[in-house]
C-alpha cells in the first residue's frame, strides 16, 4: 500500500507546486501591469500635459510625421504636407487630416495629437485627445526631435539617434571640406510658386546639416539677409549675388523655373562649373530624422562623387 501511496503523494505535491507557481506568475504579471503607468506628464511650452505612456493612435497635424515614424510609433492621421512627401511611403494608408476637420479626427479616435503652435481649434482638439504643440524654430532641430521623443516616451531612442547622426554628419563634413576646400561657400535656394528664396541655417532643406553640423560656409549676402529670419525672398536677377561656389537647389517642378533658362542664371559660376545639386523640394522640406538621413546621403554623394 505504501508503495502505491508514495508516487501518488509525490504527484500531488508537483501538481500543487505547479498551481502555486502559476498563481505567483499571474500575480507577478498583474503587479507589473499595475506598476506600469498608463500616462506620463510632458512639460510642454504651454504647461504640463498628461499623455499616454505608450501612444498607439497618434495624429500629426504639422511637421513632425517623420519624427514619429523614426521612433516607430503608429499614426492614424497626418497633415497634407507630410502626405505629399514621396519618401514617406509608410503614410500611404494613413488618413490626411486638418485642424479644422474635427469630425474626421474624432472618427480616427486618436490617443495623442501633435502639431505646431499655430494650428486652429487647440481647445477642441484637447477635448478629443491630449494635444501637444510646438513653436516652429523655437527649439534647435535636434532638440526638437528629443522633445518629440519625450512626448512619445521614447527619449532614450531619440537621444541615441541624435548622437549617431551628429557623429556621421561631422565625419562627412570633414571629408567634404577636404574635397572642396575649407573656404568654399554653399547656398541653398528654392523656388515656390513665382518666388525664389535663399535659406539660413535652420529652415530645413538640408541647411542644418550643411551649416550647423558640417560647418560649411554661407555666402556673406545670404548670411546678412537670411541667417536671422531663416529665409529671404530674392529675384532671379540678383541670384548671382547670393549663389555660393556650390548651390543646392530645392526644386518645385510645378513652380516657376523659367529663370534657369536665362543667361543671367547660366553665367553663375556654380552653374557653369556644374556645381548645382538639384533635389525634389517635397523630399527636402523637413528636418526630421528620416529626411535628415536622406539629405546627408545626398550631400555625401553630390559633393564627394562629382
Order of alpha helices (4+ residues) and beta strands (2+ residues): alpha-beta-beta-beta-alpha-beta-alpha-beta-alpha-beta-alpha-beta-alpha-alpha-beta-beta-alpha-beta-alpha-beta-alpha-alpha-beta-alpha-alpha
